Amino acid sequence: MNEDNFFLTNRGDLEERLDPVFYRPSIIKFIKSLLTSKHFKTKPLHKLALRIVDGPFGTQLKVEDYKEEGIPVIRVSNVRTGEISEDKLIHISEEKHRTIRRSRVFPDDVILTKAGAILGYSAVFPKHLIEGNITSHSVAITCTDEILPHYLKYIFHSEIGQRQIYRWGNKSTRPELNTQEVKKLIIPVLPIEQQQKIVDAYTEAIYKRKQLEKKAIELLQNIDEYFLEKLAICLPQEPA
């Protein structure tokens, strides 16, 4: 029998949730392995953050507030690639921004999507945008000096982050995290030098992937010429 389908949980082990999926043995073992690792210490996210805030309620930020220029608003679609995509970036006026200033974001803040089909995507707010805001489907995290923003982003992208995010986010209607659940995510805390090495390795791997993707796109764009050349076929020129 699959132990994740047939298991017992002691009443003393129950946390805030009563749904069985939350207590599957595989995820319980995974969390225990994080907490008892001899290779690194761990902390809940709230102990590694100066602040963790979600975006304004829908009634506080409406479509009619969007402008072509002003303060950028980061939506979930802008976080999908792991970087802040500025394609179709929307804005709000500085006046509107001041009314929802609690959820403003600054350079090096980590933005984590917490609802819907792209639950668990994250990116770091870039320096050149200076200041922005987020929607209700995201949280903004300002890191302490104990953790690098890009390291935290990659933890969210990894199995360590994703398994926890979907454990807490698994709801009866649609996947969704609340701010209190985000604060409970367990983060491995390595020395800053090791965090930087991990960030550098990820960054290099992503750069190489993008270069390969670029070459693949160029190849696909010239696929007709490529096949004709390989097959030694010379098509007649079209009449002028």
C-alpha positions in Angstrom: 0.0 0.0 0.0 1.1 3.5 -0.7 1.7 5.1 2.7 0.7 8.5 1.5 -2.8 7.1 0.8 -3.2 5.1 4.0 -1.8 6.5 7.2 -2.6 7.6 10.8 -1.7 10.9 12.5 -1.6 11.3 16.2 -3.8 14.1 17.6 -0.7 15.6 19.3 0.9 16.0 15.9 -1.9 18.1 14.4 -1.1 21.7 13.6 -3.6 24.3 12.4 -4.9 22.1 9.6 -7.2 19.1 9.6 -7.0 18.1 5.9 -5.3 14.7 5.5 -3.1 15.7 2.6 -1.3 18.2 4.9 0.0 15.2 7.0 1.1 12.8 4.2 4.1 10.8 5.5 6.3 11.8 2.6 5.9 15.5 3.3 6.3 14.9 7.1 9.5 13.0 6.5 10.7 15.8 4.2 10.1 18.5 6.7 11.8 16.5 9.5 14.8 16.0 7.2 15.1 19.8 6.9 14.8 20.4 10.6 17.2 17.8 11.6 19.9 18.2 8.9 23.5 18.1 10.1 24.6 20.2 7.1 22.7 23.4 7.8 20.5 25.2 10.3 17.0 26.3 9.4 14.7 29.1 10.4 11.1 30.0 9.7 10.9 32.7 7.1 9.5 35.3 9.5 12.8 35.2 11.4 14.8 36.0 8.3 12.6 38.9 7.2 12.2 42.5 8.3 8.7 42.5 6.9 6.3 40.2 5.0 3.3 41.9 3.5 0.6 41.0 1.0 -0.9 43.2 -1.6 -4.0 45.4 -1.2 -7.4 43.9 -1.4 -9.1 44.1 -4.7 -11.3 46.9 -3.6 -8.2 49.0 -2.9 -6.6 48.6 -6.3 -8.9 48.4 -9.3 -8.4 48.2 -13.0 -9.4 51.8 -13.4 -6.5 52.8 -11.3 -4.0 51.5 -13.9 -2.0 54.1 -15.8 0.6 54.0 -18.6 3.2 55.8 -16.4 3.8 56.2 -12.7 4.7 53.7 -10.0 5.0 50.1 -11.4 2.7 47.5 -10.1 4.0 43.9 -10.1 1.3 41.4 -11.0 1.7 37.6 -11.0 2.3 37.6 -14.7 5.4 39.8 -14.2 7.0 37.2 -11.9 6.4 34.1 -14.1 9.9 33.8 -15.5 11.7 34.1 -12.1 12.7 37.7 -13.0 10.6 40.8 -13.0 9.3 41.0 -16.6 8.6 44.5 -17.7 6.5 43.4 -20.6 3.0 44.8 -20.2 4.0 46.4 -16.9 1.2 48.5 -15.5 1.5 51.6 -13.3 -0.5 53.6 -10.8 -0.3 57.3 -9.9 1.9 58.4 -7.0 -1.2 59.6 -5.2 -2.8 56.1 -5.4 0.5 54.5 -4.4 0.5 56.6 -1.2 -2.9 55.2 -0.3 -1.6 51.6 -0.4 1.9 52.3 0.8 1.9 49.3 3.2 2.5 47.0 0.2 5.1 49.0 -1.6 8.3 47.2 -2.7 11.9 48.4 -3.0 15.0 47.0 -4.6 16.0 43.6 -3.3 12.6 42.8 -2.0 11.5 39.3 -2.9 8.1 39.0 -4.4 6.3 35.6 -4.1 3.1 34.7 -5.8 0.6 33.2 -3.3 -2.5 32.3 -5.3 -3.8 30.7 -8.4 -2.2 28.8 -11.2 1.2 30.2 -10.7 1.5 29.8 -6.9 5.0 29.8 -5.7 6.8 31.9 -8.4 9.2 34.5 -7.2 11.5 37.2 -8.3 13.6 40.0 -6.8 12.5 43.6 -7.4 15.3 45.3 -9.5 17.1 48.4 -8.5 16.4 50.4 -11.7 12.6 50.4 -10.9 13.4 52.2 -7.7 10.0 51.6 -6.0 6.8 49.7 -6.8 3.7 48.0 -5.4 2.1 44.5 -5.7 -1.3 43.1 -6.2 -3.3 41.0 -3.7 -2.0 37.7 -5.2 1.6 38.3 -4.0 3.6 38.9 -0.9 6.7 41.1 -0.6 9.5 40.0 1.6 12.3 42.3 2.9 15.3 40.1 3.9 17.5 40.6 6.9 21.3 40.6 6.5 21.3 36.9 7.3 19.9 35.9 3.9 20.5 37.1 0.3 17.4 38.0 -1.6 18.4 36.0 -4.7 19.3 33.0 -2.5 15.8 33.1 -1.0 14.3 33.4 -4.5 16.1 30.2 -5.6 15.0 28.4 -2.4 11.4 29.2 -3.4 12.2 27.8 -6.9 13.7 24.6 -5.5 12.1 21.4 -4.3 12.7 22.6 -0.7 10.5 25.7 -1.3 8.0 24.2 -3.7 7.0 21.2 -1.6 6.4 23.5 1.4 4.5 26.1 -0.6 2.2 23.5 -2.1 1.8 21.8 1.2 0.5 25.0 2.8 -1.2 26.2 -0.3 -3.3 23.1 -1.0 -6.8 24.3 -0.3 -10.2 22.8 -1.2 -11.0 25.4 -3.9 -7.7 26.6 -5.4 -4.1 26.7 -4.3 -3.5 29.7 -2.1 -1.2 30.9 0.7 -2.0 33.5 3.3 0.7 35.7 4.8 0.8 33.7 8.1 1.5 30.5 6.1 4.3 32.2 4.1 5.9 33.2 7.4 6.1 29.5 8.5 8.1 28.3 5.4 11.3 26.6 6.6 14.5 28.1 5.0 17.9 26.5 5.1 20.4 29.2 6.4 23.9 28.9 5.1 26.8 31.2 5.6 26.6 34.2 3.2 29.6 33.1 1.2 27.9 29.7 0.5 24.6 31.5 -0.4 26.5 33.7 -2.9 28.1 30.6 -4.5 24.6 29.1 -4.9 23.3 32.3 -6.4 26.3 32.5 -8.8 25.8 28.8 -9.9 22.1 29.4 -10.6 22.8 32.6 -12.4 25.4 31.0 -14.7 23.1 28.0 -15.4 20.2 30.3 -16.3 22.5 32.4 -18.6 23.7 29.2 -20.4 20.1 28.0 -20.8 19.1 31.4 -22.3 22.0 31.2 -24.7 20.9 27.7 -25.8 17.3 28.8 -26.2 18.4 31.8 -28.3 20.4 29.4 -30.6 17.4 27.1 -30.8 15.1 30.0 -31.8 17.6 31.1 -34.4 17.8 27.6 -35.8 14.0 27.3 -35.9 13.7 30.6 -37.7 16.0 29.3 -40.4 14.7 25.8 -40.5 13.7 25.8 -44.2 17.1 27.0 -45.4 18.8 24.4 -43.0 16.9 21.5 -44.5 17.3 22.6 -48.1 21.0 23.0 -47.5 21.4 19.6 -45.9 19.3 17.9 -48.7 21.3 19.8 -51.4 18.1 21.1 -52.9 18.2 24.4 -54.8 14.7 25.9 -55.4 14.2 28.0 -58.5 13.9 31.7 -57.9 10.5 33.2 -58.0 9.9 35.3 -61.1 10.3 39.0 -60.5 
